[in-house]
Amino acid sequence: MFHTDFAVSFKNVTKTFTQWQRDNTGKGLIKNLIKPEKLTITALDDVTFTIRKGEFVAYAGPNGAGKSTTMKLLSGMLLPDSGNISVLSMSPQKQRTKLMQRLGILFGNRTELWWDHPIIQSFEWKKVVWGIPDEMYRRNLEMVTELLDIGKLLKTFARELSLGQRMKADLAMMLLHSPEVILLDEPTLGLDVVAKRQMIDFLKKINKENGVTIIVTSHDMDDLEEMAERILMISGGKIAFDGSFDDLRSITGNLTRVAVTMEHGFSPQIDNGRLLSSDNGVFEYDIDLAKTPVTVLLNQLSQVNGVRDVEIKKAPIEQVIAGLYKAWDSCDTASHMAQSIS
């Protein structure tokens, strides 16, 4: 039995893929015929995690780490080799049709909109095919039209939309049946600043006000930190981290950016500080407060002549993540992902 408080339960899930290796040279062609070679890729290796109802969770990792595979397993698009998966106490394998009535899925590089028809026709098609009740459809259409600002787009052909407009229309269509859990794979991919801001604000709103459980992947870690309260990180097919963004920062040291404004053009010396940039008397440093506490830092700067202002802020989460990826690579955590099989 799966706990009813859990929107998602992943238990000891493993998923592998087979890739046939081909060599088009003379000897390679003969070898392929006699003794073909294949490569087994372990996308997920005995992965276990749970997500409670109403959580907003970021799911991150390097390319090829298993993020999209996880999303496809949750939606029933792929089947696991072993392990158990539950979404809203249902099996994506055995109850996919029933589950889809309560699940929403959005892949940033795909669309379900009819390309040569106005957006509203795609919406109405979904209402009919999915059997969405009139009142639910009307209420949700009003909500997404207002909050995503797509009123002027409803009569526009999908092929005439910009990427940002199409993403908003896809998100709106996904929400017409009031899904309780939504899976978002790169939802802000390619969006401009304004469209990205609207997307993030909307997702945070439906999570807070409607209690929608959201699982989102993205390569933009700053977006993930702004949206989600918890981050699951996967590397080499295994969960490498599960916690808050503050906890994630703490395991890499307390990386911080310090901007010092000087009256003259000379940069101050800061112990353990690495100068990143200088512009019109403003010098920005990278510093680890675990090694140089704030009190020590401020005491150093108080003894420097010409300091006009000091600004201390967290290092971009991108920098923290990049450091982790580098550490994982150096440990060769992905070395177990593939092995040749003759």
Number of C-alpha atoms within 10 A of each C-alpha: 5 15 13 12 13 18 23 24 22 19 16 16 21 20 22 18 12 12 12 11 12 13 13 10 9 8 9 15 13 13 15 16 9 9 10 16 16 16 16 15 17 22 22 27 19 16 18 17 14 16 19 16 18 20 20 26 25 25 26 25 23 15 10 14 22 23 23 19 20 22 22 17 18 25 22 21 13 15 18 20 12 14 15 18 25 22 25 21 18 17 18 24 19 10 14 17 11 12 22 17 15 16 22 22 21 21 21 21 12 11 16 15 22 16 14 11 15 18 25 21 16 20 22 15 14 19 19 11 8 13 12 17 11 11 9 14 20 13 12 18 19 13 15 20 17 11 15 18 14 17 14 8 19 16 13 15 19 25 15 14 15 10 19 21 18 22 26 24 27 24 24 20 25 19 20 24 23 19 17 20 26 23 21 22 23 17 23 25 17 14 17 11 11 9 17 19 13 15 21 17 14 17 17 18 14 14 20 14 9 12 16 22 24 25 23 23 26 20 17 14 19 13 18 23 19 12 19 22 15 22 23 20 21 21 24 24 28 22 21 14 16 17 13 17 19 13 15 21 20 13 12 15 15 20 22 19 21 23 19 20 22 20 13 13 14 12 17 18 12 19 13 14 20 15 18 12 11 16 9 10 16 21 20 22 21 19 25 20 18 13 14 16 13 13 9 14 17 13 11 14 17 11 9 13 11 15 18 12 12 15 10 14 10 13 18 15 20 15 14 21 19 13 13 18 16 11 13 15 14 10 10 11 16 17 10 12 19 16 12 11 11 8
